[in-house]
Amino acid sequence: MSCRFCKDASLTIRAKLGRCKRCMFQLAVMNMVLWPIWFIGFSDTPKSIESITLLFGAGASAILLSLHLILMPFRMNAPEPKK
């Protein structure tokens, strides 16, 4: 990730959530790619390693995108985090 919030290692994950539109766009693209791959190719074998791996990746990106989208309205007018 290459936004100024993601590069700053001193910020906690709570300070980073909801601020970076580039990260949110990347997560949206990941969701649009991973979920269809799982539904088309691996939903019939949910206990295979490939299926579980795709589910974890897609689920993690969906949860992270949800957290970003939930916190975004609160962060729009908030001051930038201090180091």
N, C-alpha and C positions, 0 to 999 in steps of 0.2 A: 504494500500500500504506500502511496506516495503523497498523502496530504500532510499538512503541517501538524495536525493532531495525531496522526498515526506514527509519525516519525519521532515524536517526543516521548521518549521512554520513561520520563519522570511522571507522566500522567497515568492515573489508574484507568481501568476499563470503564468505570462509571463516568469519568470525565470525558471519555472519548465517544461514548454512545450518543447517537443522534446528531452529531455535528458534521460528519463527512458525507457529502452527497456522492462523491466518487466511490466510497466504500459501499454505500447503499446500492448504487447502480451495479457494482460488481456482484454483490450478493443477489440482486434480482436476476442478473444474467445466469449466475450459478443455479438458482432455483429453476429458471426456465430450461436449463440444459439437463440438470440431474434428475428431476422428477419424471420427465417424459422417458428418459433412458430407463429408469427403474420400472415404470409402468409398462413400457413396451417390451423390454428385454428380460426383466428379472422378477416380475410380480408372480409368475407361475411357480418359481422356485424360491420362496422367501427364506429358506434355511441355508442357502448356499452362501459361501464366503463373499462372493461378488455382490449378491443381493444385500447382504447385511452391511457391507462397506458402503454401497451406494445409499442405503437408507440412513446410515449415520452421517454421511456427508451432506445429503440433501436435508436431513432433519436439523443438523447443526446450522447450516446456512439459513434455513427458514426461521429458526429460533433467533439467530443473531439479527436477521433482517427485521423480524417482528419487534425486537427490543429497540433497534434503531428507529423504526417508524413510530413506536409508542412514545419515545422520548424526544423525537424531533420537534414537536410543537412547543415543548417546554424549553428547548435550547435555542429557539430561533431568536429570541430577544434577550437571552441571558448573556452576561459578559463572558469573555473567553477565560478558560481556566488559568490559574496562576501556577507557575513552576515551583 
